[in-house]
Amino acid sequence: MDEVVEVTPRANSFLIGQEEAEKVFLQAWQNDNMHHAWILSGPKGIGKATLAYRIARFLLSADAHNKNNYKSLQVAENSAVFQQVASGSNPDLMVVERDYIETDKKKILSAIKKGEAMDEAELAGLKKSAFIRVDDVRKISEFLSKTSFNDGWRVVIIDSADDMNKNAANALLKILEEPPAKTILLLISHNAGLLLPTIRSRCAKLPLKTLQNNEVASLLRRYRPNLEEKTIAKLVEMSGGSIGKAIIYADMQAFAIYEELCGILYARQKFKLSDMLDFCAKMAADADKFALLEELLMKFFKDNMSSCQDVEAFYQCKEEAVRMFDDCVSVNMDKRLMLINLLTEICQVM
């Protein structure tokens, strides 16, 4: 069986579907029309972070005296800059993202001091803060106060700008007002409309498109070569133009879960109680599956809104589902019981 290909945005040299956005940035650089800050916007999983690192590698290695020689932002994987960015060791690149919570940060520091590498299971269990905090953003000013290597560019990637709390956003605004020369900030945003208007007004816009079905399929074959073509077709339809979502769905066997969900709901009030109880218990016991189920339920509502018996009641079920999933997070509801009640209600209005 072919191996699964795992690659992070900082180490990924392969990007398709965003050629237009790449061309816009390259031309701005070639025409000496570079803005000091850019918002890379669009849905999750379409290549925003991959493009941000692609831009960073390019700026940190391109020859400004031969601008017309460049046809893309591609940088060779065996180059020093590519390897430095991939390993997080380039001195002129700073990445700002949600940090680990204090207890888990101590675990990491303890492992480093002892020289003990954390295994994949331990790393997967680490939790990150809910927000990018003001102290995280203030470190940008310290980074930009230093002299760059060989009088080159300094690049800051914020992944994602949506994660900043109010104080962090205000701290970033001050940096955007008076950026140092040869500095670029790349703000990754899944929903740019939620950013402060004053931040948006100080940034150039680089909107990325959702991927075409054939592009998502091609990337799935590249990163998950063991998938059957019929499974790829189903994942492409479910992912809505997001390769990131398609990969998550593939790894979590989302289509099988969706089929099981549909089997219960399409049975309407004749569903087997044992099937319902087993399914709800399975989904409630795993935090990732529970989060996935919320997405799949929203897909189910979208797919069946026009064919259900009572459209108004069905829409109200959708609104109730959104509220109940939110309540499970905010007031720590019994997930299993919530799912049983919700699915039973949906069955009654199908």
Order of alpha helices (4+ residues) and beta strands (2+ residues): alpha-beta-alpha-alpha-beta-alpha-alpha-alpha-beta-alpha-beta-alpha-beta-alpha-alpha-alpha-alpha-alpha-alpha-alpha-alpha
